[in-house]
Amino acid sequence: MSDRIYCDNAATSFPKPPDVLAAMQHYAETLGASAGRGAYREAIEAGEMLTDGRRRIARLINAPSPESIVYTLNCSSALNLAIHGVLRDGDHVVATRMEHNSVLRPLHLLLAEKRIDVSWIPADARTGIVEVEAVRSALRSNTRLLCVNHGSNVTGAVQDIASLSSICAAHDALFLVDAAQTIGHIPIDVREWKIDLLAFPGHKGLMGPLGTGGLYIRPGLESTMRPLIQGGTGSISELPEQPEFMPDRFEPGSHNAIGIAGLVASLKWIEARGVDALREHDCSLSAQFLETTQKIPGLTIYGPTDVTRRVAVFSVAIDGLEPSELAALLESEFGILTRPGIHCAPFAHQALGTDVTGGTTRISFGALNTLDDVERCTTALRELAEANATAHA
Ligand SMILES: Cc1ncc(COP(=O)(O)O)c(C=O)c1O
């Protein structure tokens, strides 16, 4: 990848820290066992590795116990577990128009089956930020769930979780936060922010491999939640019922142990740097990107201009160029890897008015991008905007 710059970290982070690959190789070569499925040393060690990962994630988000963390295969499966797990017929849900399809689609299925009602909260057309007051006025006496995308995968907008949490608590609704674009990038405190359910991927800001993710479930809530799937857990195997205790209630089937081995290593990598320092780096990349692109004629950058209200995910457009044409030029002429289109967030693009142009081109920086990478991106955007303006003059 030496002459190529990976700028698609909102999809999955790349490259991964070398220790992640080493831990996966170590697991494959020396353990290989499925946790909880054998009494021999390797299986016990695999179980201990899973517990170690839970402890580290719990510490990272200030969860009260490691058992409140359930491993999933990605953020989508965590969001589905949360949504289908808590909602019952007749419930009302409040969700923002910035949600990803992993929230929109499960809600739409339940809506189509006429089992729930949903109020969609609009977002600012330029930034993607949602007004807290709009959320307050949408909450009803039967609102069971408030779903909020913490950081947008389209504009980078970061919602005001602290304010949203206090109005949610006042209404007795459950608070589900999609931390797909913020975990590992922004400090998260589930206790301070009174978050009931936090869905997260292991493979984006946490720097772990694909196939990892998780759901934090506030202790006490699990008994009211329906597991999506039932099956073997290696615990109380003599009973045909799914165990009620955590995390087994929501973790039937063999784990992605090789992926979790990588995730544990990436969590150590995150701890060694500290999320505050990673946030500072993310803000410095955003600040430089915004400063250098704001003055380029013909180039539009969507999302907040205040770096404290965003992550380093940028939707960009050049007048007269299709999003896929811009992405293709960035790759073929500059070796810059981006993602064009709707980014699995159709309502967010409707909010920006970019649904009619086939979406935008997304440039998303990660922990391993540098200020030099940002400069190469902004230089490329300037050259392409100028060339395009000349061609159309
Ligand atoms: C905001 C948001 N939520 C959820 C997801 C789904 O994550 P995963 O790919 O881990 O299922 C994504 C993925 O890009 C996302 O950006």
PDBQT file of the ligand as one rigid body, heavy atoms in Angstrom, charges set to zero:
ROOT
HETATM    1  C1  LIG A 401     -22.972   4.670  12.038  1.00  0.00    +0.000 C 
HETATM    2  C2  LIG A 401     -22.839   3.200  11.739  1.00  0.00    +0.000 A 
HETATM    3  N1  LIG A 401     -23.614   2.334  12.383  1.00  0.00    +0.000 NA
HETATM    4  C3  LIG A 401     -23.528   1.010  12.167  1.00  0.00    +0.000 A 
HETATM    5  C4  LIG A 401     -22.628   0.502  11.261  1.00  0.00    +0.000 A 
HETATM    6  C5  LIG A 401     -22.564  -0.977  11.035  1.00  0.00    +0.000 C 
HETATM    7  O1  LIG A 401     -21.316  -1.450  11.445  1.00  0.00    +0.000 OA
HETATM    8  P1  LIG A 401     -20.814  -2.913  11.044  1.00  0.00    +0.000 P 
HETATM    9  O2  LIG A 401     -20.270  -2.803   9.668  1.00  0.00    +0.000 OA
HETATM   10  O3  LIG A 401     -19.771  -3.237  12.069  1.00  0.00    +0.000 OA
HETATM   11  O4  LIG A 401     -21.977  -3.819  11.119  1.00  0.00    +0.000 OA
HETATM   12  C6  LIG A 401     -21.792   1.372  10.563  1.00  0.00    +0.000 A 
HETATM   13  C7  LIG A 401     -20.846   0.870   9.547  1.00  0.00    +0.000 C 
HETATM   14  O5  LIG A 401     -20.274   1.549   8.779  1.00  0.00    +0.000 OA
HETATM   15  C8  LIG A 401     -21.897   2.759  10.816  1.00  0.00    +0.000 A 
HETATM   16  O6  LIG A 401     -21.118   3.637  10.182  1.00  0.00    +0.000 OA
ENDROOT
TORSDOF 0
